[in-house]
Amino acid sequence: MADKTDHRRRLARLMAERQAEIGHDWKDIAAAGGISYEALRAVREGEGTPRAKTKLGIDIGLQWEGG
Protein backbone atom coordinates (compact mmCIF):
# COMPACT_ATOMS: atom_id res chain seq x y z
CA MET A 1 0.00 0.00 0.00
CA ALA A 2 1.29 3.45 -0.90
CA ASP A 3 2.14 5.71 1.98
CA LYS A 4 1.62 9.45 2.35
CA THR A 5 5.09 10.19 0.98
CA ASP A 6 4.33 8.29 -2.24
CA HIS A 7 1.11 10.26 -2.71
CA ARG A 8 2.89 13.56 -2.16
CA ARG A 9 5.62 12.67 -4.64
CA ARG A 10 2.99 11.70 -7.20
CA LEU A 11 1.12 14.96 -6.66
CA ALA A 12 4.34 16.96 -7.03
CA ARG A 13 5.14 15.11 -10.28
CA LEU A 14 1.65 15.68 -11.69
CA MET A 15 1.77 19.35 -10.73
CA ALA A 16 5.14 19.77 -12.47
CA GLU A 17 3.86 18.02 -15.60
CA ARG A 18 0.78 20.25 -15.71
CA GLN A 19 2.87 23.37 -15.07
CA ALA A 20 5.03 22.47 -18.06
CA GLU A 21 1.93 21.80 -20.20
CA ILE A 22 0.35 25.19 -19.54
CA GLY A 23 3.68 27.03 -19.60
CA HIS A 24 3.07 29.27 -16.60
CA ASP A 25 5.55 29.88 -13.82
CA TRP A 26 4.67 28.90 -10.25
CA LYS A 27 4.06 32.48 -9.11
CA ASP A 28 1.53 33.01 -11.90
CA ILE A 29 -0.17 29.71 -11.05
CA ALA A 30 -0.45 30.72 -7.39
CA ALA A 31 -1.83 34.14 -8.32
CA ALA A 32 -4.37 32.64 -10.73
CA GLY A 33 -5.53 30.28 -7.99
CA GLY A 34 -5.76 33.00 -5.36
CA ILE A 35 -3.23 31.34 -3.07
CA SER A 36 0.18 32.38 -1.88
CA TYR A 37 3.29 31.22 -3.65
CA GLU A 38 4.49 29.90 -0.28
CA ALA A 39 1.39 27.70 0.10
CA LEU A 40 1.88 26.33 -3.41
CA ARG A 41 5.56 25.69 -2.76
CA ALA A 42 4.75 23.86 0.47
CA VAL A 43 2.41 21.48 -1.37
CA ARG A 44 5.00 20.89 -4.08
CA GLU A 45 7.60 20.14 -1.39
CA GLY A 46 5.23 17.81 0.52
CA GLU A 47 5.15 20.02 3.61
CA GLY A 48 2.14 19.96 5.92
CA THR A 49 -1.44 19.25 4.91
CA PRO A 50 -3.03 21.67 2.45
CA ARG A 51 -6.31 23.32 3.39
CA ALA A 52 -9.37 23.08 1.16
CA LYS A 53 -8.77 26.64 -0.13
CA THR A 54 -5.22 25.71 -1.15
CA LYS A 55 -6.39 22.55 -2.92
CA LEU A 56 -9.01 24.52 -4.83
CA GLY A 57 -6.46 27.21 -5.69
CA ILE A 58 -4.13 24.59 -7.11
CA ASP A 59 -6.92 23.16 -9.25
CA ILE A 60 -7.77 26.64 -10.55
CA GLY A 61 -4.18 27.75 -11.04
CA LEU A 62 -3.22 24.60 -12.90
CA GLN A 63 -6.49 24.69 -14.86
CA TRP A 64 -7.48 21.26 -13.58
CA GLU A 65 -11.05 20.17 -13.02
CA GLY A 66 -11.90 20.32 -9.34
CA GLY A 67 -11.25 17.27 -7.23
N, CA, C and O atoms as a CHARMM CRD file, in Angstrom:
* protein
*
  268
    1    1 MET  N      0.83900  -1.18300   0.00000 PROA 1      0.00000
    2    1 MET  CA     0.00000   0.00000   0.00000 PROA 1      0.00000
    3    1 MET  C      0.88800   1.25200   0.00000 PROA 1      0.00000
    4    1 MET  O      1.88900   1.31800   0.71300 PROA 1      0.00000
    5    2 ALA  N      0.51000   2.21600  -0.79200 PROA 2      0.00000
    6    2 ALA  CA     1.28900   3.45100  -0.90500 PROA 2      0.00000
    7    2 ALA  C      1.13300   4.27300   0.37200 PROA 2      0.00000
    8    2 ALA  O      0.04900   4.35400   0.94900 PROA 2      0.00000
    9    3 ASP  N      2.21800   4.86600   0.79000 PROA 3      0.00000
   10    3 ASP  CA     2.14100   5.71200   1.97700 PROA 3      0.00000
   11    3 ASP  C      1.96400   7.17300   1.57000 PROA 3      0.00000
   12    3 ASP  O      1.92900   7.50800   0.38600 PROA 3      0.00000
   13    4 LYS  N      1.85500   8.02800   2.57900 PROA 4      0.00000
   14    4 LYS  CA     1.61900   9.45300   2.34500 PROA 4      0.00000
   15    4 LYS  C      2.72400  10.07900   1.50900 PROA 4      0.00000
   16    4 LYS  O      2.45900  10.93900   0.66900 PROA 4      0.00000
   17    5 THR  N      3.95600   9.65400   1.73400 PROA 5      0.00000
   18    5 THR  CA     5.08600  10.18900   0.97700 PROA 5      0.00000
   19    5 THR  C      4.94900   9.87900  -0.50500 PROA 5      0.00000
   20    5 THR  O      5.21700  10.73800  -1.34500 PROA 5      0.00000
   21    6 ASP  N      4.53400   8.66300  -0.83400 PROA 6      0.00000
   22    6 ASP  CA     4.32700   8.29000  -2.23600 PROA 6      0.00000
   23    6 ASP  C      3.26200   9.16900  -2.88500 PROA 6      0.00000
   24    6 ASP  O      3.42500   9.61300  -4.02200 PROA 6      0.00000
   25    7 HSD  N      2.18100   9.41600  -2.16500 PROA 7      0.00000
   26    7 HSD  CA     1.10700  10.25600  -2.70700 PROA 7      0.00000
   27    7 HSD  C      1.58500  11.68700  -2.93900 PROA 7      0.00000
   28    7 HSD  O      1.23200  12.31800  -3.93500 PROA 7      0.00000
   29    8 ARG  N      2.38800  12.18600  -2.01200 PROA 8      0.00000
   30    8 ARG  CA     2.89100  13.55700  -2.16000 PROA 8      0.00000
   31    8 ARG  C      3.86800  13.67400  -3.31400 PROA 8      0.00000
   32    8 ARG  O      3.86100  14.67000  -4.03800 PROA 8      0.00000
   33    9 ARG  N      4.70300  12.66900  -3.49100 PROA 9      0.00000
   34    9 ARG  CA     5.62400  12.67100  -4.64300 PROA 9      0.00000
   35    9 ARG  C      4.85400  12.62600  -5.94900 PROA 9      0.00000
   36    9 ARG  O      5.19200  13.32300  -6.90500 PROA 9      0.00000
   37   10 ARG  N      3.81200  11.79800  -5.98400 PROA 10     0.00000
   38   10 ARG  CA     2.99400  11.69800  -7.19800 PROA 10     0.00000
   39   10 ARG  C      2.31500  13.03300  -7.49600 PROA 10     0.00000
   40   10 ARG  O      2.29600  13.48500  -8.64100 PROA 10     0.00000
   41   11 LEU  N      1.75900  13.65900  -6.46300 PROA 11     0.00000
   42   11 LEU  CA     1.12400  14.96000  -6.66400 PROA 11     0.00000
   43   11 LEU  C      2.13500  15.97300  -7.17900 PROA 11     0.00000
   44   11 LEU  O      1.84000  16.71100  -8.12000 PROA 11     0.00000
   45   12 ALA  N      3.30700  16.02100  -6.58800 PROA 12     0.00000
   46   12 ALA  CA     4.34200  16.96200  -7.03400 PROA 12     0.00000
   47   12 ALA  C      4.70900  16.71200  -8.49700 PROA 12     0.00000
   48   12 ALA  O      4.89000  17.65900  -9.26300 PROA 12     0.00000
   49   13 ARG  N      4.81800  15.44500  -8.88400 PROA 13     0.00000
   50   13 ARG  CA     5.14300  15.11000 -10.27600 PROA 13     0.00000
   51   13 ARG  C      4.02600  15.56000 -11.21100 PROA 13     0.00000
   52   13 ARG  O      4.29400  16.15200 -12.25600 PROA 13     0.00000
   53   14 LEU  N      2.77100  15.28300 -10.84300 PROA 14     0.00000
   54   14 LEU  CA     1.64500  15.67800 -11.68600 PROA 14     0.00000
   55   14 LEU  C      1.53200  17.20100 -11.80500 PROA 14     0.00000
   56   14 LEU  O      1.21300  17.73400 -12.86800 PROA 14     0.00000
   57   15 MET  N      1.79800  17.88300 -10.69600 PROA 15     0.00000
   58   15 MET  CA     1.77400  19.34800 -10.73400 PROA 15     0.00000
   59   15 MET  C      2.85200  19.88300 -11.67200 PROA 15     0.00000
   60   15 MET  O      2.59400  20.79900 -12.45300 PROA 15     0.00000
   61   16 ALA  N      4.04300  19.32400 -11.60300 PROA 16     0.00000
   62   16 ALA  CA     5.14300  19.77100 -12.46800 PROA 16     0.00000
   63   16 ALA  C      4.82700  19.49400 -13.93500 PROA 16     0.00000
   64   16 ALA  O      5.12000  20.31800 -14.80100 PROA 16     0.00000
   65   17 GLU  N      4.23500  18.34600 -14.21200 PROA 17     0.00000
   66   17 GLU  CA     3.86300  18.02200 -15.59900 PROA 17     0.00000
   67   17 GLU  C      2.83200  19.01700 -16.12300 PROA 17     0.00000
   68   17 GLU  O      2.93600  19.49600 -17.25300 PROA 17     0.00000
   69   18 ARG  N      1.83600  19.32200 -15.29000 PROA 18     0.00000
   70   18 ARG  CA     0.78500  20.25500 -15.71100 PROA 18     0.00000
   71   18 ARG  C      1.35400  21.66300 -15.87400 PROA 18     0.00000
   72   18 ARG  O      0.99200  22.37900 -16.80700 PROA 18     0.00000
   73   19 GLN  N      2.23800  22.05200 -14.97200 PROA 19     0.00000
   74   19 GLN  CA     2.86900  23.37300 -15.07100 PROA 19     0.00000
   75   19 GLN  C      3.61100  23.49800 -16.39200 PROA 19     0.00000
   76   19 GLN  O      3.54500  24.53900 -17.04500 PROA 19     0.00000
   77   20 ALA  N      4.30800  22.45400 -16.78600 PROA 20     0.00000
   78   20 ALA  CA     5.02700  22.46500 -18.06200 PROA 20     0.00000
   79   20 ALA  C      4.05400  22.51900 -19.23600 PROA 20     0.00000
   80   20 ALA  O      4.31600  23.19700 -20.23000 PROA 20     0.00000
   81   21 GLU  N      2.93000  21.80600 -19.12600 PROA 21     0.00000
   82   21 GLU  CA     1.93400  21.79800 -20.20400 PROA 21     0.00000
   83   21 GLU  C      1.34500  23.18600 -20.44000 PROA 21     0.00000
   84   21 GLU  O      1.20500  23.61600 -21.58500 PROA 21     0.00000
   85   22 ILE  N      1.00100  23.88300 -19.36600 PROA 22     0.00000
   86   22 ILE  CA     0.35300  25.18500 -19.54300 PROA 22     0.00000
   87   22 ILE  C      1.35700  26.31600 -19.70600 PROA 22     0.00000
   88   22 ILE  O      0.99700  27.40800 -20.14400 PROA 22     0.00000
   89   23 GLY  N      2.61000  26.06400 -19.35900 PROA 23     0.00000
   90   23 GLY  CA     3.67500  27.03000 -19.60200 PROA 23     0.00000
   91   23 GLY  C      3.68100  28.25400 -18.70400 PROA 23     0.00000
   92   23 GLY  O      4.23500  29.29000 -19.07200 PROA 23     0.00000
   93   24 HSD  N      3.07400  28.15000 -17.53500 PROA 24     0.00000
   94   24 HSD  CA     3.07500  29.27400 -16.59800 PROA 24     0.00000
   95   24 HSD  C      4.08700  29.01600 -15.49500 PROA 24     0.00000
   96   24 HSD  O      4.36600  27.86800 -15.14900 PROA 24     0.00000
   97   25 ASP  N      4.64100  30.10600 -14.94200 PROA 25     0.00000
   98   25 ASP  CA     5.54600  29.87800 -13.81800 PROA 25     0.00000
   99   25 ASP  C      4.71800  29.72200 -12.54200 PROA 25     0.00000
  100   25 ASP  O      3.52700  30.03200 -12.51100 PROA 25     0.00000
  101   26 TRP  N      5.38100  29.23400 -11.49200 PROA 26     0.00000
  102   26 TRP  CA     4.67400  28.89800 -10.25100 PROA 26     0.00000
  103   26 TRP  C      4.03300  30.12400  -9.60500 PROA 26     0.00000
  104   26 TRP  O      2.96100  30.00900  -9.01200 PROA 26     0.00000
  105   27 LYS  N      4.65100  31.26900  -9.70300 PROA 27     0.00000
  106   27 LYS  CA     4.06200  32.47900  -9.10700 PROA 27     0.00000
  107   27 LYS  C      2.77900  32.86900  -9.82600 PROA 27     0.00000
  108   27 LYS  O      1.81800  33.30100  -9.18800 PROA 27     0.00000
  109   28 ASP  N      2.75200  32.72200 -11.14400 PROA 28     0.00000
  110   28 ASP  CA     1.53300  33.01300 -11.90200 PROA 28     0.00000
  111   28 ASP  C      0.43500  32.00100 -11.57900 PROA 28     0.00000
  112   28 ASP  O     -0.73800  32.36400 -11.49600 PROA 28     0.00000
  113   29 ILE  N      0.80700  30.75400 -11.39900 PROA 29     0.00000
  114   29 ILE  CA    -0.16600  29.71200 -11.05000 PROA 29     0.00000
  115   29 ILE  C     -0.77800  30.01000  -9.68300 PROA 29     0.00000
  116   29 ILE  O     -1.99300  29.91000  -9.50700 PROA 29     0.00000
  117   30 ALA  N      0.05900  30.37300  -8.72200 PROA 30     0.00000
  118   30 ALA  CA    -0.44700  30.71900  -7.39400 PROA 30     0.00000
  119   30 ALA  C     -1.39900  31.91200  -7.46900 PROA 30     0.00000
  120   30 ALA  O     -2.47800  31.88800  -6.87700 PROA 30     0.00000
  121   31 ALA  N     -0.99800  32.94900  -8.19600 PROA 31     0.00000
  122   31 ALA  CA    -1.83100  34.14400  -8.31900 PROA 31     0.00000
  123   31 ALA  C     -3.16400  33.81500  -8.98200 PROA 31     0.00000
  124   31 ALA  O     -4.20700  34.29300  -8.53700 PROA 31     0.00000
  125   32 ALA  N     -3.14500  33.00800 -10.03500 PROA 32     0.00000
  126   32 ALA  CA    -4.37500  32.63700 -10.73300 PROA 32     0.00000
  127   32 ALA  C     -5.31100  31.85700  -9.81900 PROA 32     0.00000
  128   32 ALA  O     -6.53300  31.96000  -9.93400 PROA 32     0.00000
  129   33 GLY  N     -4.73000  31.07500  -8.90800 PROA 33     0.00000
  130   33 GLY  CA    -5.53100  30.27700  -7.99200 PROA 33     0.00000
  131   33 GLY  C     -5.92400  31.00100  -6.71500 PROA 33     0.00000
  132   33 GLY  O     -6.66900  30.46400  -5.89500 PROA 33     0.00000
  133   34 GLY  N     -5.41800  32.23300  -6.54300 PROA 34     0.00000
  134   34 GLY  CA    -5.76100  33.00000  -5.36300 PROA 34     0.00000
  135   34 GLY  C     -5.11500  32.48400  -4.08300 PROA 34     0.00000
  136   34 GLY  O     -5.65400  32.65600  -2.98900 PROA 34     0.00000
  137   35 ILE  N     -3.95500  31.85000  -4.23100 PROA 35     0.00000
  138   35 ILE  CA    -3.22700  31.34200  -3.07000 PROA 35     0.00000
  139   35 ILE  C     -1.82100  31.93200  -3.07100 PROA 35     0.00000
  140   35 ILE  O     -1.35300  32.45300  -4.08300 PROA 35     0.00000
  141   36 SER  N     -1.17200  31.84500  -1.94400 PROA 36     0.00000
  142   36 SER  CA     0.18000  32.38400  -1.88400 PROA 36     0.00000
  143   36 SER  C      1.16000  31.43300  -2.56700 PROA 36     0.00000
  144   36 SER  O      0.94900  30.22200  -2.63900 PROA 36     0.00000
  145   37 TYR  N      2.22100  32.02600  -3.05600 PROA 37     0.00000
  146   37 TYR  CA     3.28500  31.21700  -3.64500 PROA 37     0.00000
  147   37 TYR  C      3.84900  30.26000  -2.59800 PROA 37     0.00000
  148   37 TYR  O      4.19400  29.11900  -2.90900 PROA 37     0.00000
  149   38 GLU  N      3.94000  30.73100  -1.36100 PROA 38     0.00000
  150   38 GLU  CA     4.48600  29.90400  -0.28000 PROA 38     0.00000
  151   38 GLU  C      3.62200  28.67600  -0.02600 PROA 38     0.00000
  152   38 GLU  O      4.14600  27.59100   0.22700 PROA 38     0.00000
  153   39 ALA  N      2.29600  28.83900  -0.09100 PROA 39     0.00000
  154   39 ALA  CA     1.39400  27.69800   0.10100 PROA 39     0.00000
  155   39 ALA  C      1.56500  26.69200  -1.04200 PROA 39     0.00000
  156   39 ALA  O      1.58500  25.48200  -0.81700 PROA 39     0.00000
  157   40 LEU  N      1.68500  27.19900  -2.25100 PROA 40     0.00000
  158   40 LEU  CA     1.88200  26.33400  -3.40600 PROA 40     0.00000
  159   40 LEU  C      3.21300  25.59300  -3.30600 PROA 40     0.00000
  160   40 LEU  O      3.28600  24.39400  -3.57800 PROA 40     0.00000
  161   41 ARG  N      4.25400  26.30500  -2.92000 PROA 41     0.00000
  162   41 ARG  CA     5.56200  25.69100  -2.76500 PROA 41     0.00000
  163   41 ARG  C      5.52800  24.59300  -1.69500 PROA 41     0.00000
  164   41 ARG  O      6.12900  23.53300  -1.86700 PROA 41     0.00000
  165   42 ALA  N      4.83100  24.85100  -0.60600 PROA 42     0.00000
  166   42 ALA  CA     4.74600  23.86300   0.47100 PROA 42     0.00000
  167   42 ALA  C      4.10200  22.57400  -0.02100 PROA 42     0.00000
  168   42 ALA  O      4.55600  21.48400   0.32800 PROA 42     0.00000
  169   43 VAL  N      3.05700  22.68500  -0.82000 PROA 43     0.00000
  170   43 VAL  CA     2.41100  21.48300  -1.36900 PROA 43     0.00000
  171   43 VAL  C      3.37600  20.76200  -2.30300 PROA 43     0.00000
  172   43 VAL  O      3.50000  19.53900  -2.24500 PROA 43     0.00000
  173   44 ARG  N      4.05100  21.50600  -3.15300 PROA 44     0.00000
  174   44 ARG  CA     5.00500  20.89000  -4.07700 PROA 44     0.00000
  175   44 ARG  C      6.13200  20.18100  -3.33700 PROA 44     0.00000
  176   44 ARG  O      6.64900  19.16700  -3.80600 PROA 44     0.00000
  177   45 GLU  N      6.50900  20.71500  -2.18000 PROA 45     0.00000
  178   45 GLU  CA     7.59900  20.13600  -1.39400 PROA 45     0.00000
  179   45 GLU  C      7.10400  19.06900  -0.41400 PROA 45     0.00000
  180   45 GLU  O      7.90900  18.46100   0.29200 PROA 45     0.00000
  181   46 GLY  N      5.78300  18.83400  -0.36300 PROA 46     0.00000
  182   46 GLY  CA     5.23200  17.81500   0.52400 PROA 46     0.00000
  183   46 GLY  C      5.21200  18.21700   1.98400 PROA 46     0.00000
  184   46 GLY  O      5.25700  17.36100   2.86800 PROA 46     0.00000
  185   47 GLU  N      5.14400  19.51300   2.24400 PROA 47     0.00000
  186   47 GLU  CA     5.14700  20.02300   3.61100 PROA 47     0.00000
  187   47 GLU  C      3.72000  20.23900   4.11100 PROA 47     0.00000
  188   47 GLU  O      2.90400  20.85900   3.42800 PROA 47     0.00000
  189   48 GLY  N      3.42800  19.73200   5.28900 PROA 48     0.00000
  190   48 GLY  CA     2.13600  19.96000   5.91800 PROA 48     0.00000
  191   48 GLY  C      0.98100  19.33800   5.15000 PROA 48     0.00000
  192   48 GLY  O      1.17100  18.54200   4.23100 PROA 48     0.00000
  193   49 THR  N     -0.20900  19.72100   5.55200 PROA 49     0.00000
  194   49 THR  CA    -1.43600  19.25200   4.90700 PROA 49     0.00000
  195   49 THR  C     -2.17100  20.45900   4.34700 PROA 49     0.00000
  196   49 THR  O     -2.55200  21.35200   5.10300 PROA 49     0.00000
  197   50 PRO  N     -2.37600  20.50200   3.03900 PROA 50     0.00000
  198   50 PRO  CA    -3.02600  21.67500   2.44900 PROA 50     0.00000
  199   50 PRO  C     -4.48900  21.79900   2.86500 PROA 50     0.00000
  200   50 PRO  O     -5.20600  20.80600   2.99100 PROA 50     0.00000
  201   51 ARG  N     -4.90800  23.03500   3.07400 PROA 51     0.00000
  202   51 ARG  CA    -6.30600  23.32000   3.39000 PROA 51     0.00000
  203   51 ARG  C     -7.13900  23.22700   2.11000 PROA 51     0.00000
  204   51 ARG  O     -6.60600  23.20100   1.00000 PROA 51     0.00000
  205   52 ALA  N     -8.44900  23.17800   2.29500 PROA 52     0.00000
  206   52 ALA  CA    -9.37100  23.08300   1.15700 PROA 52     0.00000
  207   52 ALA  C     -9.17600  24.24900   0.19300 PROA 52     0.00000
  208   52 ALA  O     -9.20500  24.06000  -1.02300 PROA 52     0.00000
  209   53 LYS  N     -8.97400  25.46600   0.73300 PROA 53     0.00000
  210   53 LYS  CA    -8.76700  26.63800  -0.12600 PROA 53     0.00000
  211   53 LYS  C     -7.51400  26.47300  -0.98200 PROA 53     0.00000
  212   53 LYS  O     -7.50500  26.84700  -2.15500 PROA 53     0.00000
  213   54 THR  N     -6.47100  25.92000  -0.39900 PROA 54     0.00000
  214   54 THR  CA    -5.22300  25.70800  -1.14800 PROA 54     0.00000
  215   54 THR  C     -5.42600  24.66900  -2.23800 PROA 54     0.00000
  216   54 THR  O     -4.96100  24.84700  -3.36400 PROA 54     0.00000
  217   55 LYS  N     -6.11400  23.59200  -1.91200 PROA 55     0.00000
  218   55 LYS  CA    -6.38700  22.55500  -2.92200 PROA 55     0.00000
  219   55 LYS  C     -7.18200  23.13200  -4.08500 PROA 55     0.00000
  220   55 LYS  O     -6.86500  22.87400  -5.24600 PROA 55     0.00000
  221   56 LEU  N     -8.20800  23.90600  -3.77900 PROA 56     0.00000
  222   56 LEU  CA    -9.01200  24.52400  -4.83100 PROA 56     0.00000
  223   56 LEU  C     -8.16800  25.49300  -5.64900 PROA 56     0.00000
  224   56 LEU  O     -8.27600  25.52600  -6.87500 PROA 56     0.00000
  225   57 GLY  N     -7.33200  26.27900  -4.98400 PROA 57     0.00000
  226   57 GLY  CA    -6.46300  27.21400  -5.69300 PROA 57     0.00000
  227   57 GLY  C     -5.49800  26.51800  -6.63700 PROA 57     0.00000
  228   57 GLY  O     -5.20700  27.02200  -7.72100 PROA 57     0.00000
  229   58 ILE  N     -5.00600  25.36900  -6.22600 PROA 58     0.00000
  230   58 ILE  CA    -4.12600  24.59100  -7.10700 PROA 58     0.00000
  231   58 ILE  C     -4.88800  24.12100  -8.33000 PROA 58     0.00000
  232   58 ILE  O     -4.39400  24.22400  -9.45300 PROA 58     0.00000
  233   59 ASP  N     -6.10000  23.60100  -8.11600 PROA 59     0.00000
  234   59 ASP  CA    -6.91800  23.16000  -9.24600 PROA 59     0.00000
  235   59 ASP  C     -7.16300  24.31000 -10.23100 PROA 59     0.00000
  236   59 ASP  O     -7.04100  24.13800 -11.44400 PROA 59     0.00000
  237   60 ILE  N     -7.50700  25.47600  -9.69300 PROA 60     0.00000
  238   60 ILE  CA    -7.77400  26.64000 -10.54700 PROA 60     0.00000
  239   60 ILE  C     -6.50000  27.10700 -11.23200 PROA 60     0.00000
  240   60 ILE  O     -6.49100  27.32800 -12.44300 PROA 60     0.00000
  241   61 GLY  N     -5.43500  27.25600 -10.47700 PROA 61     0.00000
  242   61 GLY  CA    -4.17900  27.75100 -11.03700 PROA 61     0.00000
  243   61 GLY  C     -3.59800  26.85500 -12.10600 PROA 61     0.00000
  244   61 GLY  O     -3.03500  27.33600 -13.08900 PROA 61     0.00000
  245   62 LEU  N     -3.73300  25.54900 -11.91700 PROA 62     0.00000
  246   62 LEU  CA    -3.21500  24.60100 -12.90100 PROA 62     0.00000
  247   62 LEU  C     -4.25200  24.25500 -13.97700 PROA 62     0.00000
  248   62 LEU  O     -4.00000  23.43300 -14.85800 PROA 62     0.00000
  249   63 GLN  N     -5.42000  24.89600 -13.88600 PROA 63     0.00000
  250   63 GLN  CA    -6.48900  24.69400 -14.86300 PROA 63     0.00000
  251   63 GLN  C     -6.92200  23.23300 -14.91700 PROA 63     0.00000
  252   63 GLN  O     -7.19500  22.67800 -15.98100 PROA 63     0.00000
  253   64 TRP  N     -6.97400  22.63000 -13.72600 PROA 64     0.00000
  254   64 TRP  CA    -7.47900  21.26200 -13.57600 PROA 64     0.00000
  255   64 TRP  C     -8.94700  21.33600 -13.21000 PROA 64     0.00000
  256   64 TRP  O     -9.40800  22.33000 -12.64800 PROA 64     0.00000
  257   65 GLU  N     -9.67700  20.28500 -13.53100 PROA 65     0.00000
  258   65 GLU  CA   -11.04700  20.17300 -13.02300 PROA 65     0.00000
  259   65 GLU  C    -10.95900  19.93100 -11.52800 PROA 65     0.00000
  260   65 GLU  O    -10.04600  19.25400 -11.05700 PROA 65     0.00000
  261   66 GLY  N    -11.89200  20.47400 -10.79300 PROA 66     0.00000
  262   66 GLY  CA   -11.89500  20.32100  -9.34100 PROA 66     0.00000
  263   66 GLY  C    -11.89400  18.86200  -8.91900 PROA 66     0.00000
  264   66 GLY  O    -12.44700  17.99300  -9.59300 PROA 66     0.00000
  265   67 GLY  N    -11.25400  18.62200  -7.77900 PROA 67     0.00000
  266   67 GLY  CA   -11.25400  17.26800  -7.23200 PROA 67     0.00000
  267   67 GLY  C     -9.89300  16.77600  -7.06800 PROA 67     0.00000
  268   67 GLY  O     -9.69500  15.64700  -6.61700 PROA 67     0.00000
